[in-house]
Amino acid sequence: MVVDRDLRIVWLNKPLRELAERKKLGVGSACFELFHDHSEMCVDCEAAETFRTGHRARCVHQGDEGRYCESVASPILDADGNVAQVMLMVRD
């Protein structure tokens, strides 16, 4: 998944796209809506940390049905070296 500075989804791979479709969400939705059914950013948001620091960040979340997943946020830099987007790799 790729998100912008507002933590809005700009790209989803097939498994996450299918999850988003089941939840009636998709591109333009917030990542925290997709993963946690929240209306606000997660307290320890790894994507927000990556935008803030420019470095990769990792977090473990408890998801739907009590399952845990690991999420790693990596910066996608623009031509000037600034974080333009963040790629989130999620696995359970």
N, C-alpha and C positions, 0 to 999 in steps of 0.2 A: 504494500500500500504506500502511496505517496500523498503527503499532506502539505498544505500551504501554511503560511504564517498564522492564519486564523484557525489552524488545525482542521481545515475543511479538506475532505478527500478529493484528490485530483486524478487518482488512478487506483484501480483495484485489480488484483490477479483473479483468476477464475474462482477459486474457493471462497475468497472474500466477497467477490461480486455476487455469488450465489447466496451467501449469508445476508448481504445487504438487501437483495431482492426479497428474501423471506421476511425481512424486517421492514420492507417497503422504504428502504433508504438507498442511497447510491452516491454518485459523484456530487459534490456540493454539500453533503451531510458532514457533520463533525465526527471525527473518529471516536470520541467518547460516547456519542449516540449509538454508533454501531456496536462497539464492544461492551459497553456498560449500561446502556439505556439511560445515561445521565443527560441532564440539560446543561451541565457545566463541566469545565475541564477537570480532569482527575488531579488530586492533590500532588502526587509525585509524578507528574506527566513527563515521560522521557522525551517525547517530541519537543515539548516546550523547553526542556533543559538543553536539548541539542540546538534549538534556535538561539537560546541565550548564550551558550558557551562555544558553539561551533564544533563541539566534540561529540563522539558517539556516547549514547547513554543506554542503560539497560534497566528493565523493571520486570518484576513478576506480579501479575494480576490474578485475582480470583474472578473467573468469568461465570458465564451462565451455568447453571446446574452444579455449582460448586467446583468446577474444573479450574485448574490453574494453567496459565499460559505465560510464556516469556516473550517479551517484546524488546527488540533492539532497534534504537533509532540512530540512523546515520545521516550526516549532512549531505545535501546535494548543493554544490557551490555554483554561483554564477561566475561570469567572466572576470569579475573583480575580486573573487575569493570570498564573497559573502554567502551566508547560508540562504539559499533561495527557497528550497523545499527540504523536507525530511522524508526519508524512506524508512518505513517501519517493517521489520521482519518479525512475524509473529508465529510462534509454534507452541503446541500444547505438550 
